[in-house]
Amino acid sequence: MPSPITVKPADALRGEITVPGDKSISHRAVMFGAMAEGLTRISGFLSGADCLATVDCFRRLGVSVDMDERSGSVLVHGLGMRGFAPDRDPVRLYTGNSGTTTRIISGILAPQPFISELSGDDSVNSRPMKRIIEPLTQMGSRIESLKGNGCAPLRITGSALHGITYRSPVASAQVKSAILCAGLYAEGATCVIEPALSRDHTERMLSAFGADVTSELTAEGWAAGIRPCSRLDGQDIHVPGDISSAAYFLTAGAIVPGSEILLRGVGCNPTRAGILTALGDMGAEITPVSFGNGPEPEADLLVRTASLHGTVIGGNMIPTLIDELPVLAVAAAYAAGTTVIRDAAELKVKETNRIDTVTENLRAMGADVTPTEDGLVIRGGKPLHGARIRTYGDHRIAMAFAVAALAAEGETVIDNRACVDVSYPGFFDELTRITE
C-alpha cells in the first residue's frame, strides 16, 4: 500500500543541496557503455528505480555492471555492439516505470540476432509506442505491439536495418535516441528531423564514445544524423545533477518567503534548461555562481525568494522543460497575474495525464486553473490551502505538490511518498533538512 506523507508550511528554506545525478544522462551512460568495447566508468549515477531498470535490462543481456549506489559510482563492462549474450531467447526485459528505457533500448535491440520482449508497469504499458514502432519499422525492424494497441508489451525480432530520414511529428529525445541507436547498426546514414530541438544528451554522449554524429538546424527543423559504425569505446562519464530534480528546489526557494538555497553541480544543458528561462521570465532570482567544464555544462545555482508574475510558456521552449511543467504550474499559482502554458499536449502521455492531475490538485488547494487541450491557464495570486494530493503514482506530481504545500496555509497530505523513488530517492528527507 502507498504510504502518505504530511508536508507542513515552511517559514523559510535555507541550505545547500546536491541533487541526484541526471536521470536522462544516467540511462544513456549505461546503455552506451554496454554497447562499447572495454570499461565505462560512471560517476554521479542516479540510483533511482528508473535507471536501475536500465541496469537490470542490460544485465539480462549479459553485461556486467558493478554499482556502488551510495557513491553513484558505476562500472559497465561493455560487450561491444554485437556482443550481447541474453540469458534466454526470447529475452524478457522489464522496464518498470521507465519510458526512457523502453523506447531507447528498442533501437538497440532492433538489429540484434535474437528476440526481445519488453514490458513495463501499468503506466509504461499504456504509453504510446507507435512513435518508435513506425520509424524502426521503416528501417527494417520487426517490432510489434503484442496487444495490438500501439503500446508495450513489445516483441522485437532482430533484423538487418537500413538508414532512413525520419521527420518526427513531435520533438522527443526518446524517439530520436531510439532511431539514432538503431542507425549505428544500419546500412547507410540515418537522420531524424524534429520540429524543435529536443534534449541532445544522446548526440553529445555518442560522439564521446566515438560515433559519427551531426546536429544542425535546417529549413525543415533540427536534424540529428548518424552514420553506421562497428565500434564504440568505453569512456569516463561524469553525470551532473539533474535539473529536473533541481527544479523543485528552485521553485520552492522562489515562492517560500525568506528562502535562500544553493544547488551544487546542476546540469545546465541548454536543451534542458528551459526551467531557468521560465522562472526568470516570472521574476525569479536565480544566479549561477560557478560553472563546470565538460561535454554536459553544469553550474552551482543560487535561488532567493522573489515576487513572481505570470508569463506565457509555449512554443520551442516546451521540449526544454516538459518534465518541469507541473512544478512551473505550482509557481504560476503563487505568481501575480495569469500564466498560460500551451503547446504541451505531450503532458497527456507522461506517467499520468499531467494536464488532468495538475488541474485536479491545484484546484484541491484552492487555485484558479483551467485545463486546455494542450496546457493550462492559471490565474495566480489566490492563497492556497492544504489538501490531500492524489499523485496517481506520478513522481513529478508528488514533488511538485510537496513544493506547493510549503507555501500553503495548513497541512498537505501527499498520498504516495514512495513514487518519488523513480527519480529522486530521499527527496522528502532533503526537503525536511532545509526547512526552517
Helices and strands as residue ranges (DSSP letters): E 5-7, E 14-17, H 23-35, E 37-43, H 49-60, E 64-68, E 73-79, E 91-94, H 99-109, E 115-119, G 124-126, H 130-138, E 142-145, E 154-157, E 165-167, H 173-183, E 190-194, H 201-208, E 213-218, E 221-226, E 236-238, H 243-255, E 260-267, H 274-281, E 285-292, E 298-304, E 312-313, G 315-320, G 322-324, H 325-334, E 337-341, G 345-349, H 354-364, E 368-372, E 375-380, E 388-389, H 395-406, E 412-414, G 418-422, H 427-433
